Amino acid sequence: MSLGGTFMSRQYPLEKVRNIGIMAHIDAGKTTCTERVLFYTGRNHKMGETHDGKATMDFMVQEQERGITITSAATTCIWRDHQINIIDTPGHVDFTVEVERSLRILDGAIGLFCAVGGVEPQSETVWRQAEKYHVPRIAFVNKMDRVGADFFSVVNQIRTILGANAVPLAIPVDQGPEFKGIIDLVKMCQVVYIESPKGTYPEDRPLSPELAEYAAPWRKNLIESVAEQNEELLDKYCADEPIEEIEIIEAIRKATHAQSICPVLCGSAFRNKGIQRLLDAVVDYLPSPLDIPPIVGTKPDGSQEERTSEDTRLSALAFKVVADKNIGKLIYVRVYSGSIQSGSYLYNSSKGKQQRVGRLFRMHANHQEIIDTLEAGEIGAVVGLNDTVTGDTLCSQEDPITLESIEFPAPVISIAVSPKSRADRDKLMAALIKLAEEDPTFTVRVDPETNDTVISGMGELHLDIIVDRLRREFKVEVDTGAPEVSYRETITKTVEHEERFKKQTGGHGQYAHVIFTLEPQEPGKGYEFVDEVKGGDIPKEYIPAIQKGIDDALQAGPKAGFPVVDLKVTLTDGSYHEVDSSEMAFRTCALMGFKAAFMKGAPQLLEPIMRLSITTPVEYAGTVTGNLSSRRGRVLGIDSVSDKTQIIKALCPLANLFGYTSELRNMTQGRAGFNMQFEFYEAVPQKIAEEVVEKRRKMRENR
């Protein structure tokens, strides 16, 4: 759906552009906050609400029904003559891919925290993701009007749990239902919120003597914190000289960019309080594309090259793919240098392909504004790049460069899906391929033994949403199997093996002979193939066929049919027949040989281990840890958030976590919450491994 005619190239200079994301734990108020931002910047003329399913950024039917954000949505708004490009990310850990790819291309972020819940499990996860990509952040403590709100406790949690140098720039006037407004510590004024037919608007007023006394230590804390990062301010502070407001703002800005402080503001998005001050902080403290370090890429000769936003040579990263039923395949891109013109040709250096740009859009949730150019520092969407996927680099063929791609965690849970009617069989696979293009943490494969279509993702909710989208968007009715853990197989000892494949069926026969070694690798190192054949015992043209045969075997391990990981195959010798040898013969020989060698290498089953972060009232902590032990969990530590709340950090096998959400609610009267994410693969205890293998064998026989 388009919002109008073509928009010309950039209206705002780069120093007046902000590319930011809003990130938080689920239900901290991200989408509500974004709706207020869009209203007060004039982008929307009416505020949408999450609870009534009318939030602009939650445009998917599943988001509106469940009241959660599932996919990151992009929009653009204007504040104080600055262009702010915003990405609203999900808070549920199953959709962590959306946060990961958003933070990869953003220049700054707002960390949103609930004034009651504080630093919740997913808050910590997204904060660490932002640290990984060195994204400067400001914090906004939301829901100050809620019973139990405690701004200063949340500031302390940001310091102790997240390790950030949290520095309040505003403090609340009363908390909970009595929350009236804030004190701006930079301007040293009280911000009172005036209700009007057009919304709630702030009014700055002088501080009363009582409020001035209340604010004084926090003003001192602010000045000392920024003076520590700025020699000029430190000299003035030590000399007891007056410090101008503009000097404080500039010092906060530099310290925020250096990530030596994290400015903290507060308010209530639902009550329309604190949003304008938050927008001011985005403009004043978060970086423009000119403030971030140059992007680094690899040239075709392997050398590294830096490009800044002022460089005219194109470098852009595709960070998201969306299958739009009206427009086709939409590729979301961040342009780091140069520009993209509608109708021009781009070079996809990740694929080595030239592609033509159809149309360019500036996105506003699921609406598009047609534009003729995407320039450096901008985020937009491109139609026409059918061969481009998430993580690909777009550049010019004359000045090729490949940017670092985006790393995504491997899926950890699988279910089998099948169409309810034969007519839907082709539609199902086409739909799954489109969904897999959109989401790198969602994979599709066909089990070679059962012929089942198996889909894998990051959690039960993730796959539930996928199945729901199949039914609603693609009109494909499916039956689903029970969730299954994505186990892996590996070996634990080195094996030397010789395999000879010889078959005579009249005329030309088939002949191949290979000698190779299998060695276990360190956990997480993956698969490696090394060719050490010398003297032409196996002609070079047959080596790729041997690799393909081994690749085939890796897809379904000989022990239980799960993918094989973490081993090295070294091809050392072999022989061939001038007439009977062929690529197919060597591929078959390698496949058979690998399976036989693998079973001699003391094969081992591996299971995904999840890292859990459980926030629970203190009185239930013992019950929760005891329950974890019964699930083969290992408690790593317990942090006290306050006198009443603790965070339990633990590792637990995914196989023992099905149904954990309901059980945790039951044992804590609904007061505990948790998130989990994949940590590593670990050997399954022998007895349990035997049960898994036997269950897999029976399942195959029944099918």
Phi, psi and omega per residue, in radians:
M1 nan 2.195 -3.110
S2 -1.676 2.620 3.136
L3 -1.809 0.226 3.131
G4 2.598 -2.828 -3.071
G5 -1.384 -2.920 -3.094
T6 -1.330 2.356 3.074
F7 -1.726 2.421 -3.113
M8 -1.336 3.128 -3.086
S9 -1.143 -3.072 -2.894
R10 -0.821 2.278 3.090
Q11 -1.591 -0.405 -3.049
Y12 -2.050 2.389 3.094
P13 -1.119 2.770 -3.041
L14 -0.994 -0.624 -3.119
E15 -1.172 -0.213 3.120
K16 -1.902 0.417 3.092
V17 -1.985 2.391 3.052
R18 -2.242 2.195 3.050
N19 -1.884 1.847 -3.015
I20 -2.247 2.798 3.034
G21 -2.187 2.729 3.033
I22 -1.987 2.138 -3.023
M23 -2.309 2.557 -3.103
A24 -3.072 3.031 2.971
H25 -1.203 2.710 3.115
I26 -1.022 2.424 3.087
D27 1.255 0.367 3.051
A28 -1.490 -0.219 3.069
G29 1.857 0.443 -3.115
K30 -1.048 -0.911 -3.065
T31 -1.162 -0.696 3.082
T32 -1.048 -0.752 3.127
C33 -1.080 -0.759 3.140
T34 -1.111 -0.708 3.113
E35 -1.039 -0.707 3.113
R36 -1.176 -0.682 3.102
V37 -1.039 -0.790 -3.129
L38 -1.138 -0.605 3.129
F39 -1.235 -0.859 -3.051
Y40 -1.300 -0.318 3.041
T41 -1.553 -0.023 3.115
G42 1.463 0.098 -3.137
R43 -1.233 -0.727 3.065
N44 -1.997 2.583 3.115
H45 -1.741 -0.042 3.092
K46 -2.533 2.457 -3.133
M47 -1.460 2.197 3.024
G48 -1.493 2.668 3.139
E49 -2.108 2.491 3.108
T50 -1.117 -0.725 -3.023
H51 -1.215 -0.389 3.113
D52 -1.816 0.159 3.054
G53 1.256 0.398 -3.077
K54 -2.084 0.367 3.108
A55 -1.236 2.316 -3.093
T56 -0.991 -0.800 -3.012
M57 -1.367 -0.375 3.055
D58 -1.674 1.373 -3.018
F59 -1.651 -0.236 3.094
M60 -1.254 2.528 3.128
V61 -1.005 -0.723 -3.115
Q62 -1.116 -0.616 3.110
E63 -1.172 -0.732 -3.106
Q64 -1.186 -0.636 -3.130
E65 -1.277 -0.694 -3.037
R66 -1.617 -0.223 -3.138
G67 1.222 0.464 3.116
I68 -2.266 2.785 3.054
T69 -1.595 2.285 -3.104
I70 -1.936 -0.708 -3.116
T71 -2.098 2.523 3.105
S72 -1.233 2.320 -3.133
A73 -2.039 2.472 -3.100
A74 -1.898 2.570 3.045
T75 -2.686 2.951 3.134
T76 -2.317 2.382 3.073
C77 -2.493 2.957 -3.075
I78 -2.099 2.324 3.087
W79 -2.509 2.234 -3.136
R80 0.870 0.776 3.110
D81 1.079 0.515 3.047
H82 -2.118 2.481 3.067
Q83 -1.596 2.094 -3.135
I84 -1.952 1.987 3.061
N85 -1.643 2.109 -3.014
I86 -2.031 2.406 2.964
I87 -2.093 2.098 3.112
D88 -1.632 2.017 -3.025
T89 -1.782 2.766 3.115
P90 -1.233 2.784 3.091
G91 -1.860 -0.205 -3.113
H92 -1.461 2.373 -3.032
V93 -1.097 -0.447 3.132
D94 -1.101 -0.379 -3.110
F95 -1.934 0.566 -3.106
T96 -1.079 -0.393 3.091
V97 -1.007 -0.645 -3.112
E98 -1.167 -0.636 3.101
V99 -1.242 -0.782 -3.084
E100 -1.016 -0.865 -3.066
R101 -1.299 -0.452 3.097
S102 -1.241 -0.813 -3.122
L103 -1.134 -0.473 3.131
R104 -1.080 -0.518 -3.034
I105 -1.996 0.049 -3.119
L106 -1.621 2.750 3.133
D107 -1.701 -0.427 -3.115
G108 -2.714 2.907 -3.104
A109 -2.582 2.691 2.996
I110 -1.865 2.095 3.027
G111 -1.589 2.047 -3.069
L112 -1.748 2.317 -3.125
F113 -2.264 2.467 3.067
C114 -1.360 2.319 -3.111
A115 -1.145 -0.326 3.115
V116 -1.686 -0.862 -3.089
G117 -1.326 -0.473 3.127
G118 1.195 -2.473 3.136
V119 -1.420 1.684 -3.126
E120 -1.548 2.949 -3.008
P121 -0.897 -0.868 -3.101
Q122 -1.253 -0.402 3.044
S123 -1.013 -0.754 -3.119
E124 -1.175 -0.708 -3.137
T125 -1.054 -0.859 -3.093
V126 -1.223 -0.549 3.095
W127 -1.103 -0.754 3.113
R128 -1.154 -0.619 3.078
Q129 -1.092 -0.715 3.115
A130 -1.142 -0.667 3.085
E131 -1.092 -0.694 -3.132
K132 -1.005 -0.650 -3.122
Y133 -1.750 0.179 3.065
H134 0.970 0.797 -3.117
V135 -1.609 2.080 3.075
P136 -1.086 2.500 -3.056
R137 -2.307 2.641 2.852
I138 -2.111 2.663 -3.099
A139 -1.937 2.500 3.085
F140 -2.241 2.035 3.111
V141 -1.546 1.909 -3.024
N142 -1.666 2.995 3.067
K143 1.071 0.695 3.121
M144 -1.157 -0.234 -3.130
D145 -1.558 -0.035 -3.086
R146 -1.380 2.590 3.028
V147 -1.066 2.285 -3.133
G148 1.588 0.037 3.131
A149 -1.075 2.382 -3.141
D150 -2.551 1.589 -3.085
F151 -1.004 -0.802 -3.023
F152 -1.244 -0.513 3.040
S153 -1.160 -0.708 3.132
V154 -1.151 -0.714 3.091
V155 -1.026 -0.740 3.131
N156 -1.139 -0.668 3.114
Q157 -1.144 -0.679 3.105
I158 -1.062 -0.632 3.126
R159 -1.276 -0.826 -2.996
T160 -1.440 -0.751 -3.081
I161 -1.442 -0.759 -3.083
L162 -1.603 -0.252 3.114
G163 1.255 0.360 -3.127
A164 -1.645 2.604 3.091
N165 -1.459 1.373 -3.056
A166 -1.289 2.154 -3.109
V167 -2.196 1.908 3.134
P168 -1.112 2.296 2.990
L169 -1.768 -0.198 3.103
A170 -2.588 2.590 3.081
I171 -2.270 2.665 -3.051
P172 -1.380 2.595 2.924
V173 -1.692 1.784 -3.017
D174 1.177 2.810 -3.114
Q175 -2.393 2.826 -3.103
G176 1.332 -2.665 -3.107
P177 -1.017 -0.359 -3.140
E178 -1.536 0.035 -3.093
F179 -0.984 2.097 -3.053
K180 -1.837 -0.610 -3.069
G181 3.003 -2.729 -3.067
I182 -2.357 2.861 2.963
I183 -1.897 2.118 3.100
D184 -1.421 1.952 -3.062
L185 -1.367 -0.286 3.085
V186 -1.387 -0.843 3.140
K187 -1.497 -0.267 -3.058
M188 0.919 1.085 3.074
C189 -2.506 2.829 3.046
Q190 -1.608 2.356 3.096
V191 -1.831 1.949 3.132
V192 -1.809 2.461 -3.067
Y193 -1.808 2.147 -3.073
I194 -1.768 2.196 3.095
E195 -1.399 2.364 3.079
S196 -2.562 2.884 3.133
P197 -1.031 -0.434 -3.111
K198 -1.664 0.146 3.123
G199 2.213 -3.059 3.137
T200 -1.750 2.204 -3.062
Y201 -2.182 2.525 -3.103
P202 -1.436 2.606 3.041
E203 -2.347 2.173 3.136
D204 -1.416 2.299 3.114
R205 -2.299 2.655 3.089
P206 -1.086 2.650 3.130
L207 -1.341 2.391 2.995
S208 -1.258 2.821 3.122
P209 -0.962 -0.665 -3.129
E210 -1.163 -0.775 -3.141
L211 -1.214 -0.599 3.103
A212 -1.097 -0.698 3.117
E213 -1.171 -0.710 3.112
Y214 -1.117 -0.657 -3.067
A215 -1.445 -0.385 -2.993
A216 -0.933 -0.879 -3.123
P217 -1.124 -0.546 3.137
W218 -1.333 -0.563 3.016
R219 -1.134 -0.752 3.117
K220 -1.075 -0.739 3.109
N221 -1.044 -0.725 3.130
L222 -1.104 -0.861 -3.097
I223 -1.101 -0.754 3.139
E224 -1.116 -0.712 -3.099
S225 -1.118 -0.750 -3.123
V226 -1.385 -0.519 3.123
A227 -1.147 -0.562 3.097
E228 -1.094 -0.408 -3.099
Q229 -1.751 -0.016 -3.011
N230 -2.494 1.986 -3.042
E231 -1.089 -0.727 -3.124
E232 -1.078 -0.785 3.111
L233 -1.151 -0.648 -3.141
L234 -1.082 -0.750 3.107
D235 -1.071 -0.782 3.136
K236 -1.109 -0.743 -3.112
Y237 -1.113 -0.777 3.141
C238 -1.146 -0.570 3.132
A239 -1.488 0.045 3.141
D240 1.016 0.607 3.105
E241 -1.561 2.636 3.114
P242 -1.127 2.470 3.134
I243 -1.983 2.192 -3.076
E244 -1.286 2.679 3.126
E245 -1.010 -0.747 -3.117
I246 -1.106 -0.572 3.110
E247 -1.194 -0.690 3.118
I248 -1.131 -0.791 -3.131
I249 -1.047 -0.789 -3.125
E250 -1.136 -0.683 3.130
A251 -1.172 -0.705 3.093
I252 -1.102 -0.734 -3.130
R253 -1.028 -0.861 -3.119
K254 -1.111 -0.736 -3.126
A255 -1.185 -0.596 3.095
T256 -1.173 -0.764 3.115
H257 -1.070 -0.663 -3.140
A258 -1.376 -0.096 -3.105
Q259 1.026 0.506 3.074
S260 -1.548 -0.307 2.955
I261 -2.385 2.785 3.030
C262 -2.176 1.821 3.118
P263 -1.079 2.433 -3.128
V264 -2.139 2.253 3.055
L265 -2.100 3.074 -3.131
C266 -2.604 2.873 3.134
G267 2.927 -2.933 3.073
S268 -2.377 1.803 -3.107
A269 -1.045 -0.721 -3.092
F270 -1.116 -0.590 3.118
R271 -1.611 0.135 3.065
N272 1.116 0.613 -3.125
K273 -2.077 2.214 3.063
G274 1.713 -0.111 -3.048
I275 -1.241 -0.749 -3.126
Q276 -1.100 -0.691 3.105
R277 -1.137 -0.622 3.092
L278 -1.117 -0.753 3.095
L279 -1.101 -0.703 3.074
D280 -1.039 -0.703 -3.132
A281 -1.158 -0.652 3.079
V282 -1.038 -0.813 -3.136
V283 -1.183 -0.763 -3.023
D284 -1.357 -0.577 -2.926
Y285 -2.070 -0.499 -3.123
L286 -1.443 2.646 -3.000
P287 -1.317 2.684 2.928
S288 -1.587 2.967 3.077
P289 -1.013 -0.402 3.111
L290 -1.307 -0.365 -3.060
D291 -1.555 -0.255 -3.080
I292 -1.521 2.711 3.115
P293 -1.076 2.735 3.095
P294 -1.039 2.598 3.047
I295 -1.347 2.456 -3.102
V296 -1.929 2.304 3.117
G297 -2.339 3.038 -3.123
T298 -1.927 2.267 3.082
K299 -1.408 2.868 -3.136
P300 -0.996 -0.484 3.133
D301 -1.463 0.063 3.108
G302 1.623 -0.145 -3.134
S303 -1.371 2.724 3.133
Q304 -1.600 2.548 3.120
E305 -2.475 2.428 3.083
E306 -1.700 2.515 3.030
R307 -2.365 2.310 3.111
T308 -1.728 2.970 -3.139
S309 -1.184 -0.254 3.130
E310 -1.610 -0.081 3.105
D311 -1.260 2.388 -3.107
T312 -1.458 -0.230 3.135
R313 -1.368 2.334 -3.038
L314 -1.239 2.316 2.887
S315 -2.565 2.151 -3.095
A316 -2.500 2.664 -3.131
L317 -2.092 2.236 3.028
A318 -1.408 2.072 -3.066
F319 -2.010 -0.067 -3.134
K320 -2.798 2.514 3.082
V321 -2.152 2.310 3.113
V322 -2.267 2.274 3.066
A323 -1.555 1.721 -3.129
D324 -1.580 2.182 -3.037
K325 -1.186 -0.378 -3.142
N326 -1.616 -0.649 -3.017
I327 -1.781 -0.578 -3.043
G328 1.975 -2.617 -3.057
K329 -1.411 2.004 3.116
L330 -1.708 2.209 3.089
I331 -1.891 2.010 3.064
Y332 -1.395 2.291 -3.098
V333 -2.304 2.635 2.942
R334 -1.976 2.160 3.129
V335 -1.606 2.107 -3.129
Y336 -1.645 -0.589 3.100
S337 -2.649 2.761 -3.119
G338 1.238 -2.692 -3.117
S339 -2.714 2.807 3.083
I340 -2.050 2.201 3.116
Q341 -1.856 2.514 3.064
S342 -1.049 2.323 3.134
G343 1.504 -0.095 -3.107
S344 -1.453 2.971 3.084
Y345 -1.802 2.377 3.103
L346 -2.058 2.738 3.077
Y347 -1.932 2.104 3.050
N348 -1.519 1.734 -3.049
S349 -1.263 -0.374 3.096
S350 -1.246 -0.548 -3.125
K351 -1.842 -0.246 -3.078
G352 1.226 0.608 -3.077
K353 -2.223 2.488 3.031
Q354 -1.555 2.349 -3.120
Q355 -2.388 2.636 -3.118
R356 -1.804 2.317 3.101
V357 -1.309 2.207 3.060
G358 -1.444 -1.359 3.120
R359 -2.227 2.746 3.095
L360 -2.043 2.492 -3.141
F361 -2.343 2.572 2.840
R362 -1.754 2.245 -2.978
M363 -1.596 2.517 2.952
H364 -2.359 1.551 -3.007
A365 1.012 -2.067 3.135
N366 -1.727 0.277 3.050
H367 -1.847 2.712 -3.120
Q368 -2.249 2.435 2.967
E369 -1.878 2.155 -3.137
I370 -1.251 2.299 3.081
I371 -2.250 2.852 -3.136
D372 -1.758 -0.280 -3.111
T373 -2.575 2.437 2.944
L374 -1.933 2.093 -3.056
E375 -1.839 2.993 -3.138
A376 -0.934 2.381 3.140
G377 1.569 -0.108 -3.080
E378 -1.781 2.745 3.066
I379 -2.076 2.269 -3.134
G380 -2.725 -2.962 -3.115
A381 -2.254 2.549 -3.078
V382 -2.159 2.406 3.022
V383 -1.930 2.429 3.082
G384 2.075 -0.195 -3.090
L385 -1.665 1.262 -2.999
N386 -1.166 -0.446 -3.116
D387 -1.620 0.029 -3.079
T388 -1.619 2.404 3.104
V389 -2.244 3.043 3.141
T390 -0.972 2.300 3.100
G391 1.656 -0.118 -3.136
D392 -1.343 2.606 3.086
T393 -1.717 2.374 3.057
L394 -1.979 2.319 -3.092
C395 -2.700 -2.914 3.055
S396 -1.782 2.599 -3.108
Q397 -1.191 -0.422 3.140
E398 -1.298 -0.540 -3.135
D399 -2.264 1.201 -3.052
P400 -1.228 2.551 3.078
I401 -2.705 2.589 3.088
T402 -2.135 2.064 3.126
L403 -1.426 2.746 3.099
E404 -1.067 2.305 -3.097
S405 -1.336 -3.017 -3.124
I406 -1.872 2.254 3.117
E407 -1.564 2.351 3.130
F408 -2.172 2.539 3.095
P409 -1.195 2.645 3.115
A410 -1.311 2.535 3.097
P411 -1.100 2.620 -3.031
V412 -2.142 -0.093 -3.097
I413 -2.404 2.499 -3.051
S414 -2.345 2.658 2.947
I415 -2.447 2.666 3.041
A416 -1.552 2.415 3.086
V417 -2.202 2.541 3.105
S418 -2.526 2.511 3.141
P419 -1.225 2.540 -3.140
K420 -1.307 -0.347 3.103
S421 -2.335 2.688 3.125
R422 -1.093 -0.552 -3.115
A423 -1.112 -0.430 -3.088
D424 -1.569 -0.031 -3.023
R425 -1.067 -0.865 -3.133
D426 -1.203 -0.657 3.117
K427 -1.085 -0.658 -3.126
L428 -1.093 -0.860 -3.100
M429 -1.144 -0.688 3.115
A430 -1.092 -0.721 3.133
A431 -1.162 -0.736 -3.129
L432 -1.124 -0.657 3.118
I433 -1.120 -0.721 3.112
K434 -1.120 -0.748 3.140
L435 -1.156 -0.638 3.113
A436 -1.201 -0.550 3.062
E437 -1.139 -0.642 -3.135
E438 -1.231 -0.673 -2.932
D439 -2.179 1.848 -3.126
P440 -1.162 -0.266 3.105
T441 -1.613 0.095 3.079
F442 -1.971 2.176 -3.109
T443 -2.200 2.725 -3.136
V444 -2.262 2.353 3.052
R445 -2.601 2.798 3.067
V446 -1.881 2.126 3.122
D447 -1.112 2.087 -3.050
P448 -1.132 -0.404 -3.095
E449 -1.614 -0.716 -3.091
T450 -1.683 -0.255 -3.088
N451 1.160 0.243 3.087
D452 -1.312 2.574 2.969
T453 -1.506 2.085 -3.063
V454 -1.970 2.195 3.079
I455 -1.923 2.510 -3.073
S456 -2.280 2.549 -3.132
G457 -2.684 -2.873 -3.005
M458 -1.595 -0.135 -3.131
G459 3.071 3.039 -3.096
E460 -1.102 -0.710 3.131
L461 -1.138 -0.702 3.121
H462 -0.960 -0.883 -3.105
L463 -1.252 -0.549 3.087
D464 -1.071 -0.745 3.127
I465 -1.167 -0.709 3.119
I466 -1.025 -0.839 -3.123
V467 -1.107 -0.685 3.117
D468 -1.121 -0.693 3.118
R469 -1.173 -0.611 3.080
L470 -1.012 -0.752 -3.074
R471 -1.271 -0.749 -3.012
R472 -1.470 -0.899 -3.036
E473 -1.396 -0.689 -3.022
F474 -1.829 -0.025 3.068
K475 0.986 0.709 3.113
V476 -2.030 2.026 3.090
E477 -1.490 2.273 -3.076
V478 -2.289 2.678 2.937
D479 -1.752 2.520 -3.124
T480 -2.162 2.589 3.050
G481 -1.557 3.124 3.099
A482 -1.246 2.608 3.118
P483 -1.053 2.479 3.116
E484 -2.244 2.547 3.088
V485 -1.305 2.441 3.080
S486 -1.500 1.511 3.096
Y487 -1.280 2.916 3.043
R488 -2.304 2.824 3.088
E489 -2.161 2.593 3.069
T490 -2.666 -3.141 3.072
I491 -2.017 2.854 -3.106
T492 -2.117 -0.081 3.071
K493 -2.470 2.739 -3.106
T494 -1.336 2.434 -3.107
V495 -2.322 2.346 2.957
E496 -1.792 2.387 -3.045
H497 -2.494 2.512 3.065
E498 -2.158 2.264 -3.122
E499 -2.261 2.275 3.102
R500 -2.125 2.207 -3.138
F501 -1.994 2.052 -3.065
K502 -2.428 2.209 -3.098
K503 -2.547 2.269 -3.139
Q504 -2.135 2.101 -3.090
T505 -2.276 0.549 -3.077
G506 1.489 2.367 -3.058
G507 1.236 -2.536 3.105
H508 -1.149 2.406 3.068
G509 -1.691 -2.873 3.064
Q510 -2.227 2.311 -3.127
Y511 -2.528 2.337 3.021
A512 -2.722 2.578 -3.100
H513 -2.530 2.131 -3.141
V514 -2.307 2.545 3.019
I515 -2.207 2.224 -3.075
F516 -2.605 2.929 3.106
T517 -2.116 2.377 2.997
L518 -1.848 2.279 3.101
E519 -2.265 2.410 3.038
P520 -1.220 2.529 3.086
Q521 -1.921 2.909 3.076
E522 -1.049 2.542 3.112
P523 -0.943 2.290 3.117
G524 1.550 -0.119 -3.087
K525 -1.370 -0.410 3.071
G526 1.550 -2.787 -3.064
Y527 -1.839 2.453 3.136
E528 -2.391 2.387 3.086
F529 -2.063 2.267 -3.137
V530 -2.197 2.268 3.112
D531 -1.755 1.958 3.116
E532 -2.061 0.354 3.129
V533 -1.240 2.280 -3.125
K534 -2.138 2.700 3.017
G535 1.337 0.193 3.050
G536 1.306 0.371 3.099
D537 -1.075 -0.569 2.978
I538 -2.161 2.054 3.140
P539 -0.991 2.533 -3.068
K540 -1.001 -0.537 -3.088
E541 -1.208 -0.242 3.127
Y542 -1.637 -0.214 -3.099
I543 -1.076 -0.817 3.100
P544 -1.014 -0.592 3.126
A545 -1.165 -0.660 3.084
I546 -1.112 -0.755 3.111
Q547 -1.056 -0.718 3.142
K548 -1.123 -0.689 3.114
G549 -1.073 -0.728 3.114
I550 -1.207 -0.709 3.088
D551 -1.009 -0.708 3.093
D552 -1.040 -0.763 -3.100
A553 -1.185 -0.536 -3.116
L554 -1.175 -0.454 -3.068
Q555 -1.160 -0.573 -3.134
A556 -2.454 1.779 -3.056
G557 -1.100 2.628 -3.105
P558 -1.148 -0.426 -3.060
K559 -1.243 -0.860 -3.086
A560 -2.526 0.086 3.099
G561 1.542 0.198 3.096
F562 -1.630 2.746 3.139
P563 -0.997 2.553 -3.121
V564 -1.713 2.379 -3.111
V565 -2.360 2.901 2.935
D566 0.964 1.001 2.991
L567 -2.596 2.805 -3.116
K568 -2.076 2.299 3.084
V569 -1.932 2.095 3.109
T570 -1.983 1.947 3.107
L571 -1.419 2.043 -3.015
T572 -1.882 -0.546 -3.069
D573 -2.869 -3.106 3.141
G574 2.791 -2.963 3.092
S575 -2.707 2.959 -3.118
Y576 -2.534 2.930 3.096
H577 -2.042 2.317 -3.044
E578 -1.058 -0.532 -3.097
V579 -1.768 -0.812 -2.965
D580 -1.510 -0.282 -3.130
S581 -1.340 2.572 3.120
S582 -2.712 2.946 3.091
E583 -1.063 -0.721 -3.132
M584 -1.122 -0.667 3.125
A585 -1.099 -0.773 -3.138
F586 -1.227 -0.609 3.101
R587 -1.117 -0.783 3.121
T588 -1.129 -0.740 -3.136
C589 -1.073 -0.784 -3.136
A590 -1.111 -0.725 3.124
L591 -1.072 -0.851 -3.126
M592 -1.137 -0.741 -3.120
G593 -1.130 -0.729 -3.134
F594 -1.078 -0.793 -3.121
K595 -1.059 -0.735 3.139
A596 -1.179 -0.764 -3.125
A597 -1.150 -0.694 -3.104
F598 -1.012 -0.767 -3.097
M599 -1.210 -0.313 3.076
K600 -1.536 -0.134 -3.039
G601 -1.669 0.488 -3.106
A602 0.879 1.137 -3.073
P603 -1.075 2.636 -3.064
Q604 -2.397 2.460 3.091
L605 -1.607 2.367 3.126
L606 -2.003 2.533 3.125
E607 -2.186 2.622 3.103
P608 -1.257 2.287 3.072
I609 -1.838 2.280 -3.079
M610 -1.826 2.495 3.015
R611 -1.611 2.160 -3.120
L612 -1.882 2.506 2.990
S613 -2.272 1.926 -3.011
I614 -1.982 2.106 3.078
T615 -1.700 2.101 -3.034
T616 -2.483 2.599 2.971
P617 -1.017 2.554 -3.063
V618 -0.948 -0.683 -3.041
E619 -1.162 -0.294 3.135
Y620 -1.803 -0.006 -3.038
A621 -1.039 -0.735 3.140
G622 -1.110 -0.736 3.119
T623 -1.093 -0.741 -3.114
V624 -1.140 -0.803 -3.128
T625 -1.150 -0.653 3.102
G626 -1.106 -0.717 3.116
N627 -1.137 -0.666 3.105
L628 -1.075 -0.715 3.132
S629 -1.067 -0.665 3.132
S630 -1.201 -0.291 3.122
R631 -1.764 0.334 -3.093
R632 1.153 0.457 3.134
G633 -1.475 2.727 3.103
R634 -2.188 2.049 3.133
V635 -1.344 2.181 -3.129
L636 -1.590 -0.496 -3.117
G637 3.044 2.831 3.104
I638 -2.264 2.134 3.115
D639 -1.849 2.385 3.059
S640 -1.565 2.058 3.115
V641 -1.450 -0.672 3.109
S642 -2.735 -3.032 3.112
D643 -1.130 -0.381 -3.031
K644 -1.901 -0.240 -2.991
T645 -2.269 2.452 3.063
Q646 -2.270 2.684 3.038
I647 -1.997 2.081 3.121
I648 -1.699 2.174 3.098
K649 -1.889 2.274 -3.021
A650 -2.633 2.872 2.983
L651 -2.015 2.453 -3.120
C652 -2.687 2.464 3.085
P653 -1.106 2.401 3.125
L654 -1.017 -0.617 -3.096
A655 -1.005 -0.425 -3.100
N656 -1.776 0.222 -3.079
L657 -1.966 0.023 3.068
F658 -1.127 2.278 -3.137
G659 1.401 0.119 -3.072
Y660 -1.180 -0.577 -3.132
T661 -0.982 -0.863 -3.118
S662 -1.152 -0.731 -3.095
E663 -1.168 -0.680 3.116
L664 -1.112 -0.732 3.102
R665 -1.054 -0.783 -3.088
N666 -1.112 -0.738 -3.055
M667 -1.399 -0.173 3.129
T668 -2.131 0.286 -3.117
Q669 0.958 0.640 3.069
G670 1.329 0.184 -3.022
R671 -1.706 -0.156 3.132
A672 -1.786 2.677 3.067
G673 -2.438 2.806 -3.129
F674 -2.640 2.832 2.887
N675 -2.374 2.770 3.114
M676 -2.466 2.640 3.057
Q677 -2.543 2.691 -3.106
F678 -1.106 2.353 -3.140
E679 -1.929 -0.975 3.118
F680 -2.907 3.009 3.016
Y681 -1.699 2.510 -3.080
E682 -2.473 2.638 -3.121
A683 -1.059 2.384 3.085
V684 -1.406 2.358 3.059
P685 -0.915 2.510 -2.975
Q686 -0.924 -0.820 -3.087
K687 -1.104 -0.755 -3.141
I688 -1.191 -0.651 3.111
A689 -1.061 -0.712 3.126
E690 -1.105 -0.683 3.123
E691 -1.147 -0.708 3.140
V692 -1.130 -0.773 -3.125
V693 -1.124 -0.730 -3.132
E694 -1.157 -0.727 3.109
K695 -1.086 -0.706 3.126
R696 -1.126 -0.707 -3.138
R697 -1.105 -0.783 -3.130
K698 -1.150 -0.649 -3.139
M699 -1.091 -0.722 3.121
R700 -1.137 -0.719 -3.113
E701 -1.130 -0.690 -3.130
N702 -1.187 -0.422 -3.110
R703 -1.612 nan nan
